[in-house]
Amino acid sequence: MTSLRQGIFAGLLAGFVQAALYFFDYGPGNDLAGIARWLGLHSTDTERLLGFVMLIILGGVFGLLFGLLQRGRVIALGRALLLGVATGVVYWIVLVVLFGMVINHIGIDFGGFLYSFVPLLLYGMLLGAFYYSGSVKRAEYI
């Protein structure tokens, strides 16, 4: 159970960092509208806020998935980072490819691919690093 809780916490924290990066990149929240469009939640009034909140919520969901995959295993930094990057790739496939391209028919060029893929890889690396740092601190206090 602690791995699930730790995964959710690491996912929410990494999702918040990712949402903050999307907020500060290219103006105040302009990129968050793209996140809402991928999910089909865009409206002119609330798309930035919805994009911000959805990145944090989806970060927690994929953090839970990460915690499920790490359950019962010895935590090593390399494994946590590699599994985190793999989770980031799955996150990209679900969010951009499935929701954005297949369901909502949003086209993506090479620049759009890099613009969506690299931050989600960064999310995965942060997820693995936050999960590992939480497990190391927990192991030191026990």
N, C-alpha and C positions, 0 to 999 in steps of 0.2 A: 504494500500500500504506500510505503514511503517513496518508492520509485515513481509511482503515478503522481503523487502530490508534488514531488520534486520536479517531474517532467512538466506538469501544468505550470508550476511557478516559473521554471526556466523558459517555457514557451511564452507565457504572458510577458515576462521581462524582455525577452528577445523580440517579441511582437511590438512591444512599446518602443524599443529602440528603433526598430524598423519603421514604425509609423512616424516617429520623430524625424528620422532621416528623410522620409518621403515628404514630411511637412516642410522641412527647411530647405529642401533641394528645389531650385527654380522658383522661388517665391513662396509666399505663405500658403501652403496647402494646395498648390495647383496640381500636383501629381496625385493627390488623394482622390481626385475626381476620376482618374483612370481606373483606380481600384474599384470604385463603385460601379463604373461602367462594365468592368469584367464580370462583376456579380449581378449585373442587371438592376442595380439599385440607384441609378442616377436620376437626379432631379436637380434643377438649377439651384435650389435653396439649400439642400442638405447633403449634397454629394461629398463634400469635403469631410464633414463630420462623420457620415456613414463610412467613408473609406478609412478614416482613422480608427473608428471603433471596430470595424470588421477586420482590420489588420491585427488588432490586439486579440480579438476573439478567435480568429483563425490561428493566431500564434499559440494560444492556449490549447486549441484542439490538436494541432500538430505536435505540441509539447506533450500532450497526453499520449499520442501515438508513439512518440519517442520514448516516453516512460514505460509504455507497454513492451517495447522492443528491448529495453535495458533491464527489465525485471529479472532478478535472480542471477545477474552476471556481475563479475568483478569489474569495477569501473576503472578503465584505463583512459588516459587522455587521448591517445591516438584513436582508440575505438569510439570514444564519445564524439570526437571531432568528425571522424569518417561517417559515423551513423548520422550525425547532425547534418552534414553536407548531403547525404543521401535523402534525409528528410526534407531538406530544402529543395532538392530536385523533384521529389514527389509533390511537394507544395506547389512548385511551378507548374508541374503537369496538371494538377487538379485545378489550380486557380486560373492560370493563363490559357492553357491548351483546352481543357475541358469546358470551363465556364466561359472564358473569353472567346475562344476561336470556334469551338464546336456548337455551344448552345447559343451564344449571343452573336455569332458571326462577325467578330471584330478581327480585321486583318492585322497582321503583324509583319513588319519588315525586319531586316537584320539589326537596325538600330533599336527598334522596339523589343526585339528578342534580347539583346544585351541589356537594355534598360530594365527589363523585367526579370531576367535570369540572374544577373549578378547580385542584386539586392536580396533575392531569395536564397542564393548560396550564402551570402553574408548572414542571413537569418539562421541558416542551418549551422554555420560555424559558431555563432553566438549561442545558439541553443545548446550545442555540445559543450561549449566552454562554461556556460552558466550551470549546466547540469553537473559537470565535473567539479566545478568549484564548490557547489553546494554539497556534493557527496564527500569531498575532502574535508570540508569544515565539520560535517556531521561525524566523520570517522575520527577526527582529532578530539572531539568532545566526549566520545563514548569511552 
